[in-house]
Amino acid sequence: MNGSKPFWGSCPAIGGRSASTAPTPPQETVRATPYPGVRRVVLLSGGADSAIGALLSRHDLGPDQHLLLSHVGATALAPIQRDIAADIARLIDGPPQYHQALRFSRRSHQPTGAKLRNEYSTRTRSLLFLALGLAAAAVEKVPLWIPENGFASLNVPLTADQRGALSTRTTHPFFLQTLAVIARDAGAHALIHNPFATHTKGEMFTQAAGLVGTAPAAELLSRTHSCAHTGHRSHRIPVRTHCGVCFGCLLRRASFRAAGLDDSTDYLHARHDENLQTYLDGKSVEPSLRTFLARGLHPADITTLNLPSDYPTRQAYELCRRGIAELELLYP
């Protein structure tokens, strides 16, 4: 390879058996990285937070100094990811944006020939995305950015039975710290950073407007995808359409208001379609959110957050208070 750095490596032997008895691992092509010299890898999921992270990173480093990495799971999101990368290049002038979209799917059989059972859940999707990001960042030994607003990352429970159930916990500060420790102990690359760990989503939207202007930021963010649900496919409605009533959508709607940006997102709840109402009622967290906002934030809510030892409780409380104030804008 003439001294060039490999972008991907081959798999080790499986199960700790000797090389003579272990099944032959799948053969992978190792080639030189197509992105030499990048100083940062940024996860680009297609959501609003990741778009703002990509925007900020390009503004700080320049177009050829970072790599946007996407995991193509739901094929409906792949065009959104490509469009965001192109929009960011257009909004901040310069050469085309480095953007790598990876489709990583398992085979139907193990290397031993044994058939794998079907797995329809997406419970490991986020961990897989982080692992792919760390693998790409390891090529140049650079930081991996995981852009996510700190309020959602903390997973404040709206009710006693919803602790950690409303949003991903894979950007929670304790999870990211623990993942980094495990990776380091295994001898792997472990530079992980969330640049918005102390920001609300509305504060991030405001920052995006400060970088590129109010109207361009509103247009860009309206084209991102934040909805947690895909069930409206059964109603012959594209997956990229937002339900408007899941926690991701509610937080998104509140953030547009908090930042004073026009929201042109297509929300199903705004269509007032009686045929969709039963479906939306089953997906909505609005009743829980209204109850939570009515009672207010309690100190006991912060004690459920499993904060790292170096994360001040007061800082978490203030972050949650600001995030809740943004959500209250939905119900003036």
Secondary structure, 3 states (H helix, E strand, C coil): CCCCCECCCCCCCCCCCCCCCCCCCCCCCCCECCCCCCCEEEECCCCHHHHHHHHHHHHHHCCCCEEEEEECCCHHHHHHHHHHHHHHHHHCCCCCCCEEEECCCCCCECCCCCECCCCCCCCCHHHHHHHHHHHHHHHHCCCEECCCCHHHHHCCCCCCCCCCCCCCCCCCHHHHHHHHHHHHHCCCCCCEECCCCCCCHHHHHHHHHHHHCHHHHHHHHHCCCCCCCCHHHHHCCCCCCECCCCHHHHHHHHHHHHHCCCCCCCEHHHHCCHHHHHHHHHHCCHHHHHHHHHHCCCHHHHHCCCCCCCCCHHHHHHHHHHHHHHHHHHCC
